[in-house]
Amino acid sequence: MSDFLDILTHGRRLQGAVKDLTVEELESVIEKLNNIIEKKHAQAEAEIQAQKEKLEKLAEIKQQMADAGIDISDLQEVAEPKAKRKSAGKKRPVKYKITVDGDTTAWTGVGRMPVVFKQALESGKSLEDFAI
């Protein structure tokens, strides 16, 4: 708790803090505190009233649903499903294939070139020889 609240909520500390104030100044403080209290009461009353109105509207809607023969589960069935996440995207089509020692290696032509393709290119072949 802050020092201000400690002083304000403790009788002796408050008395010591305001001992140099005049009666008029103390009455001014009382008036300001009363205004704050009134605003808090009004705010609390407004929240209670809003909650009461919400409950009345809910009861009215429930009654309308009962009159129409609609159940909560009916609304859930009709509710729109959540949007699905977009997939990462379409996979790129394979552009090149090479078979070495019975192992087939495919490459899209994007990214780092597989070692088997590098070795084939170094041996004099061209990339178009492996095009699909």
N, C-alpha and C positions, 0 to 999 in steps of 0.2 A: 504494500500500500504506500502511496506517496506521503511525503511529510505533511502536505496540506490536509489530506484526508485523515491522517493520524491526529492532527491538531483539531480538526473540525469535529471528529467523532469522539473525542476524549474531553470530558467536562473540565477538568483542571487545566489541561493544556490550552483549551479554548479560552478559558477565563484569563489565563496568563497572557495569551496572545492579543486579547482585545482590551486589556486593562488601560491602555492609553487612549482608547477611543471615547468620544463624547457620547452622551445619550442619543443625540440626534443622529450621529453616525451609526450607532447600533440599531436604531429604529430603521434607518435606511437599509442596513444589511438584512434586517428581518423582512422588510418589504420586498427586497429582491429575492430572498429565499422563498417567500410565500408565492411570488410570481412563478418561480421555477417549479415549485410544488404543484401549483395549479396547472401549469403546462403539462407536467408529467401525468397528472390525473386525467386531463383531457386526452392526452395521447393514449393512455391505457384504455380509456372509455371508447375511443375511436377504434382501437384494435379489437376490443370485445364486440363492438357493433359490427365491424367488418366480418368477423368470424361468425357472428350470428346470422348475418345476411347470406354468407356463403353456405352455411348449413341449411338455411331455408331454401335456397336455390337448389341445393343437392336433393333435398326432400321433394321439391317440386318436380325435378327431373326424374327421380326414382318413380314418382307417382305416374308421370307421363309414360315412362317406359312400361310400368305395370299395366296401365290402361291399353297400351299398344301391343302388349304381349311380347315385349322385347326383354331379353335377359342380358346381363353383362357379358356372358360368353358369346352371345351373338355379335356384340360390338367388337370383341377381340378377334373374331373370325374375319370380320370385314376390314379391320384395321390394316393399313398398308404395311407390308413387311419392311423390315429395315433394309436400307440399301446395302447391297453386297459390295465388298471391297473390290476395287478394280484389280484385275490381275496385273502382274508385272509387265505384261505386254506379250505380243506374239513372239514365239521363238523364231529366230532367223532361219531361213531355209539353208540346208547344207549345199554348198557349192562345189566342194571338192571331196573326193574319197580316194583312199589309197589302201591297198592290201599288201602287207609285208609279213611273211612267215605265217600266213593264215589269220593274222589280226587285221581287221579293217578299222581304219581311222578316218573319221569324218571331220571336216572343218568348214566353217561358214565363210571364211575369208576375212573375218573380223577378229581382232585381238591378236594375241601372240601366236605365231605359226608353230604348229606341232613339230617336234624333232624329226619325225619320219619324213615330213614334207621338206624340211631343210636339207636333210641328207640326200633326198632324191633330186632336189634342185642343184645341190653341189656336184652331183654325179652327172650333170649335163641335161637333165630333163627339164621341161618347162611346166609351169603351173597349169597351163591349158591341157596338158596330157591327163590331168586328174579331174578335170571339170566334169560335172554330171550333166 
